[in-house]
Amino acid sequence: MANSDIVKGAVAVSHPSGRIPTHMYCILAGNGTATFMGDFVKSGGSSDADGVPSVIQAAAGDALRGVIVGFVQNNADLTLMHRTVSTLRYCLVADDPATEFEIQEDADGGALAITDVGENADIIVAAGSTVTGLSGMELDTSTHATTAAQLRILGFVRRPDNEVGANAKVLVRIIEHELISTTGV
Protein backbone atom coordinates (compact mmCIF):
# COMPACT_ATOMS: atom_id res chain seq x y z
CA MET A 1 0.00 0.00 0.00
CA ALA A 2 1.39 3.42 -0.92
CA ASN A 3 2.09 5.99 1.79
CA SER A 4 -0.39 8.83 2.18
CA ASP A 5 1.00 12.22 1.15
CA ILE A 6 0.21 14.13 4.35
CA VAL A 7 2.64 16.98 4.87
CA LYS A 8 2.78 18.47 8.36
CA GLY A 9 6.38 19.58 8.80
CA ALA A 10 8.36 18.09 11.65
CA VAL A 11 6.79 16.58 14.77
CA ALA A 12 8.86 16.17 17.94
CA VAL A 13 8.57 12.50 18.94
CA SER A 14 11.42 11.59 21.27
CA HIS A 15 14.02 12.93 23.69
CA PRO A 16 16.38 11.00 26.01
CA SER A 17 14.74 12.62 29.08
CA GLY A 18 11.36 11.15 28.15
CA ARG A 19 9.79 14.57 27.63
CA ILE A 20 10.19 17.08 24.81
CA PRO A 21 11.89 20.22 26.18
CA THR A 22 10.57 23.48 24.72
CA HIS A 23 11.32 27.17 25.15
CA MET A 24 9.26 30.25 24.34
CA TYR A 25 10.34 32.49 21.48
CA CYS A 26 8.70 35.36 19.64
CA ILE A 27 8.23 36.04 15.97
CA LEU A 28 8.38 39.80 15.61
CA ALA A 29 5.74 41.88 13.83
CA GLY A 30 8.29 43.04 11.26
CA ASN A 31 8.57 39.50 9.87
CA GLY A 32 6.52 39.08 6.69
CA THR A 33 6.46 35.27 6.55
CA ALA A 34 3.50 33.23 7.85
CA THR A 35 4.71 30.56 10.26
CA PHE A 36 3.16 27.20 11.16
CA MET A 37 3.35 24.35 13.67
CA GLY A 38 6.01 21.96 12.44
CA ASP A 39 8.14 24.67 10.81
CA PHE A 40 11.87 24.60 11.40
CA VAL A 41 13.07 27.95 12.72
CA LYS A 42 16.35 29.74 13.21
CA SER A 43 17.32 32.60 15.50
CA GLY A 44 16.03 35.99 14.44
CA GLY A 45 18.99 37.82 16.00
CA SER A 46 16.84 40.00 18.25
CA SER A 47 14.19 39.86 20.97
CA ASP A 48 10.97 41.50 22.03
CA ALA A 49 10.98 44.41 24.51
CA ASP A 50 10.94 41.92 27.43
CA GLY A 51 13.98 39.99 26.18
CA VAL A 52 12.16 36.96 24.69
CA PRO A 53 14.46 35.84 21.84
CA SER A 54 13.10 35.95 18.31
CA VAL A 55 13.01 33.23 15.68
CA ILE A 56 12.15 33.22 12.00
CA GLN A 57 11.23 30.46 9.56
CA ALA A 58 14.36 28.60 8.41
CA ALA A 59 15.34 27.84 4.84
CA ALA A 60 17.31 24.99 3.31
CA GLY A 61 20.94 25.23 4.38
CA ASP A 62 20.34 27.36 7.49
CA ALA A 63 21.62 26.33 10.90
CA LEU A 64 18.44 25.40 12.80
CA ARG A 65 17.23 26.37 16.30
CA GLY A 66 14.37 23.86 16.44
CA VAL A 67 10.76 23.20 15.45
CA ILE A 68 7.60 25.10 16.40
CA VAL A 69 5.40 22.75 18.44
CA GLY A 70 2.71 25.27 19.39
CA PHE A 71 1.70 28.89 19.69
CA VAL A 72 0.78 30.88 22.76
CA GLN A 73 -2.89 31.77 22.40
CA ASN A 74 -3.62 35.17 20.95
CA ASN A 75 -6.36 36.96 22.90
CA ALA A 76 -7.60 38.51 19.67
CA ASP A 77 -8.27 35.12 18.05
CA LEU A 78 -8.25 31.97 20.20
CA THR A 79 -8.78 29.72 17.18
CA LEU A 80 -5.70 30.85 15.24
CA MET A 81 -3.37 27.85 14.88
CA HIS A 82 -0.56 29.59 12.97
CA ARG A 83 1.17 32.96 12.87
CA THR A 84 -0.13 35.33 10.23
CA VAL A 85 2.28 37.66 8.45
CA SER A 86 3.53 40.81 10.15
CA THR A 87 2.08 40.08 13.60
CA LEU A 88 3.90 39.59 16.89
CA ARG A 89 3.31 36.01 18.03
CA TYR A 90 4.85 33.82 20.71
CA CYS A 91 5.64 30.18 20.01
CA LEU A 92 7.00 27.13 21.78
CA VAL A 93 10.01 25.58 20.07
CA ALA A 94 11.47 22.12 20.62
CA ASP A 95 15.06 23.35 20.58
CA ASP A 96 17.14 20.69 22.34
CA PRO A 97 19.73 19.12 19.99
CA ALA A 98 18.89 15.63 21.31
CA THR A 99 15.24 15.81 20.19
CA GLU A 100 14.14 13.44 17.44
CA PHE A 101 11.53 14.46 14.90
CA GLU A 102 9.25 12.71 12.44
CA ILE A 103 9.06 14.29 9.00
CA GLN A 104 7.77 13.20 5.59
CA GLU A 105 10.25 12.86 2.75
CA ASP A 106 9.26 14.54 -0.52
CA ALA A 107 10.43 11.75 -2.91
CA ASP A 108 11.61 14.38 -5.43
CA GLY A 109 14.63 12.85 -7.09
CA GLY A 110 13.54 9.45 -5.83
CA ALA A 111 12.29 8.08 -2.53
CA LEU A 112 14.66 7.31 0.32
CA ALA A 113 15.89 3.73 0.55
CA ILE A 114 16.92 1.73 3.61
CA THR A 115 20.54 2.28 2.59
CA ASP A 116 20.06 6.04 3.10
CA VAL A 117 19.63 5.69 6.87
CA GLY A 118 22.54 7.48 8.52
CA GLU A 119 22.91 10.03 5.73
CA ASN A 120 22.11 13.73 6.00
CA ALA A 121 19.59 15.87 4.13
CA ASP A 122 18.25 19.42 4.06
CA ILE A 123 14.67 20.60 4.47
CA ILE A 124 12.48 21.93 1.71
CA VAL A 125 10.18 24.82 2.55
CA ALA A 126 6.61 25.10 1.27
CA ALA A 127 3.60 27.08 2.44
CA GLY A 128 1.73 25.72 5.43
CA SER A 129 -2.03 25.34 5.81
CA THR A 130 -4.02 28.22 7.27
CA VAL A 131 -6.85 25.71 7.87
CA THR A 132 -4.91 23.15 9.95
CA GLY A 133 -2.07 25.40 11.09
CA LEU A 134 0.45 22.75 9.98
CA SER A 135 3.72 23.29 8.14
CA GLY A 136 4.42 22.47 4.51
CA MET A 137 8.07 21.56 5.18
CA GLU A 138 9.47 18.15 4.18
CA LEU A 139 12.81 16.39 4.04
CA ASP A 140 14.37 17.09 0.63
CA THR A 141 15.39 13.67 -0.71
CA SER A 142 17.33 15.22 -3.58
CA THR A 143 19.87 16.49 -1.00
CA HIS A 144 20.54 13.25 0.91
CA ALA A 145 24.23 12.42 1.09
CA THR A 146 27.05 11.64 3.49
CA THR A 147 28.14 15.30 3.34
CA ALA A 148 26.98 18.09 5.68
CA ALA A 149 23.27 18.96 5.75
CA GLN A 150 20.65 20.08 8.28
CA LEU A 151 19.17 16.73 9.33
CA ARG A 152 20.50 13.22 10.05
CA ILE A 153 18.22 10.42 8.85
CA LEU A 154 17.89 8.02 11.81
CA GLY A 155 15.45 5.55 10.29
CA PHE A 156 11.94 5.01 9.02
CA VAL A 157 8.96 5.40 11.33
CA ARG A 158 7.77 1.91 12.22
CA ARG A 159 4.01 1.69 12.04
CA PRO A 160 1.46 -0.02 9.78
CA ASP A 161 0.61 3.11 7.75
CA ASN A 162 4.26 3.78 6.78
CA GLU A 163 6.56 1.87 4.46
CA VAL A 164 9.84 2.55 2.70
CA GLY A 165 8.98 4.43 -0.50
CA ALA A 166 7.57 7.73 -1.69
CA ASN A 167 6.24 10.01 1.08
CA ALA A 168 7.67 7.83 3.84
CA LYS A 169 7.79 9.26 7.34
CA VAL A 170 11.35 9.24 8.68
CA LEU A 171 12.98 9.95 12.01
CA VAL A 172 15.59 12.72 12.01
CA ARG A 173 17.73 14.76 14.35
CA ILE A 174 18.98 18.29 13.67
CA ILE A 175 22.70 18.07 12.87
CA GLU A 176 23.30 21.71 11.89
CA HIS A 177 21.94 23.01 15.20
CA GLU A 178 22.60 26.55 16.41
CA LEU A 179 23.07 25.42 20.00
CA ILE A 180 25.94 23.08 19.17
CA SER A 181 27.68 25.38 16.71
CA THR A 182 30.67 27.47 17.69
CA THR A 183 29.39 30.30 15.49
CA GLY A 184 26.99 32.90 16.93
CA VAL A 185 23.87 34.08 15.16
C-alpha positions as CSV (number, residue, x, y, z in Angstrom):
1,M,0.0,0.0,0.0
2,A,1.4,3.4,-0.9
3,N,2.1,6.0,1.8
4,S,-0.4,8.8,2.2
5,D,1.0,12.2,1.1
6,I,0.2,14.1,4.4
7,V,2.6,17.0,4.9
8,K,2.8,18.5,8.4
9,G,6.4,19.6,8.8
10,A,8.4,18.1,11.7
11,V,6.8,16.6,14.8
12,A,8.9,16.2,17.9
13,V,8.6,12.5,18.9
14,S,11.4,11.6,21.3
15,H,14.0,12.9,23.7
16,P,16.4,11.0,26.0
17,S,14.7,12.6,29.1
18,G,11.4,11.1,28.2
19,R,9.8,14.6,27.6
20,I,10.2,17.1,24.8
21,P,11.9,20.2,26.2
22,T,10.6,23.5,24.7
23,H,11.3,27.2,25.2
24,M,9.3,30.2,24.3
25,Y,10.3,32.5,21.5
26,C,8.7,35.4,19.6
27,I,8.2,36.0,16.0
28,L,8.4,39.8,15.6
29,A,5.7,41.9,13.8
30,G,8.3,43.0,11.3
31,N,8.6,39.5,9.9
32,G,6.5,39.1,6.7
33,T,6.5,35.3,6.5
34,A,3.5,33.2,7.8
35,T,4.7,30.6,10.3
36,F,3.2,27.2,11.2
37,M,3.3,24.3,13.7
38,G,6.0,22.0,12.4
39,D,8.1,24.7,10.8
40,F,11.9,24.6,11.4
41,V,13.1,28.0,12.7
42,K,16.4,29.7,13.2
43,S,17.3,32.6,15.5
44,G,16.0,36.0,14.4
45,G,19.0,37.8,16.0
46,S,16.8,40.0,18.3
47,S,14.2,39.9,21.0
48,D,11.0,41.5,22.0
49,A,11.0,44.4,24.5
50,D,10.9,41.9,27.4
51,G,14.0,40.0,26.2
52,V,12.2,37.0,24.7
53,P,14.5,35.8,21.8
54,S,13.1,36.0,18.3
55,V,13.0,33.2,15.7
56,I,12.2,33.2,12.0
57,Q,11.2,30.5,9.6
58,A,14.4,28.6,8.4
59,A,15.3,27.8,4.8
60,A,17.3,25.0,3.3
61,G,20.9,25.2,4.4
62,D,20.3,27.4,7.5
63,A,21.6,26.3,10.9
64,L,18.4,25.4,12.8
65,R,17.2,26.4,16.3
66,G,14.4,23.9,16.4
67,V,10.8,23.2,15.5
68,I,7.6,25.1,16.4
69,V,5.4,22.7,18.4
70,G,2.7,25.3,19.4
71,F,1.7,28.9,19.7
72,V,0.8,30.9,22.8
73,Q,-2.9,31.8,22.4
74,N,-3.6,35.2,20.9
75,N,-6.4,37.0,22.9
76,A,-7.6,38.5,19.7
77,D,-8.3,35.1,18.1
78,L,-8.3,32.0,20.2
79,T,-8.8,29.7,17.2
80,L,-5.7,30.9,15.2
81,M,-3.4,27.8,14.9
82,H,-0.6,29.6,13.0
83,R,1.2,33.0,12.9
84,T,-0.1,35.3,10.2
85,V,2.3,37.7,8.5
86,S,3.5,40.8,10.1
87,T,2.1,40.1,13.6
88,L,3.9,39.6,16.9
89,R,3.3,36.0,18.0
90,Y,4.8,33.8,20.7
91,C,5.6,30.2,20.0
92,L,7.0,27.1,21.8
93,V,10.0,25.6,20.1
94,A,11.5,22.1,20.6
95,D,15.1,23.3,20.6
96,D,17.1,20.7,22.3
97,P,19.7,19.1,20.0
98,A,18.9,15.6,21.3
99,T,15.2,15.8,20.2
100,E,14.1,13.4,17.4
101,F,11.5,14.5,14.9
102,E,9.3,12.7,12.4
103,I,9.1,14.3,9.0
104,Q,7.8,13.2,5.6
105,E,10.2,12.9,2.7
106,D,9.3,14.5,-0.5
107,A,10.4,11.8,-2.9
108,D,11.6,14.4,-5.4
109,G,14.6,12.9,-7.1
110,G,13.5,9.4,-5.8
111,A,12.3,8.1,-2.5
112,L,14.7,7.3,0.3
113,A,15.9,3.7,0.5
114,I,16.9,1.7,3.6
115,T,20.5,2.3,2.6
116,D,20.1,6.0,3.1
117,V,19.6,5.7,6.9
118,G,22.5,7.5,8.5
119,E,22.9,10.0,5.7
120,N,22.1,13.7,6.0
121,A,19.6,15.9,4.1
122,D,18.2,19.4,4.1
123,I,14.7,20.6,4.5
124,I,12.5,21.9,1.7
125,V,10.2,24.8,2.6
126,A,6.6,25.1,1.3
127,A,3.6,27.1,2.4
128,G,1.7,25.7,5.4
129,S,-2.0,25.3,5.8
130,T,-4.0,28.2,7.3
131,V,-6.8,25.7,7.9
132,T,-4.9,23.1,9.9
133,G,-2.1,25.4,11.1
134,L,0.4,22.7,10.0
135,S,3.7,23.3,8.1
136,G,4.4,22.5,4.5
137,M,8.1,21.6,5.2
138,E,9.5,18.2,4.2
139,L,12.8,16.4,4.0
140,D,14.4,17.1,0.6
141,T,15.4,13.7,-0.7
142,S,17.3,15.2,-3.6
143,T,19.9,16.5,-1.0
144,H,20.5,13.2,0.9
145,A,24.2,12.4,1.1
146,T,27.1,11.6,3.5
147,T,28.1,15.3,3.3
148,A,27.0,18.1,5.7
149,A,23.3,19.0,5.8
150,Q,20.7,20.1,8.3
151,L,19.2,16.7,9.3
152,R,20.5,13.2,10.1
153,I,18.2,10.4,8.9
154,L,17.9,8.0,11.8
155,G,15.5,5.5,10.3
156,F,11.9,5.0,9.0
157,V,9.0,5.4,11.3
158,R,7.8,1.9,12.2
159,R,4.0,1.7,12.0
160,P,1.5,0.0,9.8
161,D,0.6,3.1,7.8
162,N,4.3,3.8,6.8
163,E,6.6,1.9,4.5
164,V,9.8,2.5,2.7
165,G,9.0,4.4,-0.5
166,A,7.6,7.7,-1.7
167,N,6.2,10.0,1.1
168,A,7.7,7.8,3.8
169,K,7.8,9.3,7.3
170,V,11.3,9.2,8.7
171,L,13.0,10.0,12.0
172,V,15.6,12.7,12.0
173,R,17.7,14.8,14.3
174,I,19.0,18.3,13.7
175,I,22.7,18.1,12.9
176,E,23.3,21.7,11.9
177,H,21.9,23.0,15.2
178,E,22.6,26.6,16.4
179,L,23.1,25.4,20.0
180,I,25.9,23.1,19.2
181,S,27.7,25.4,16.7
182,T,30.7,27.5,17.7
183,T,29.4,30.3,15.5
184,G,27.0,32.9,16.9
185,V,23.9,34.1,15.2
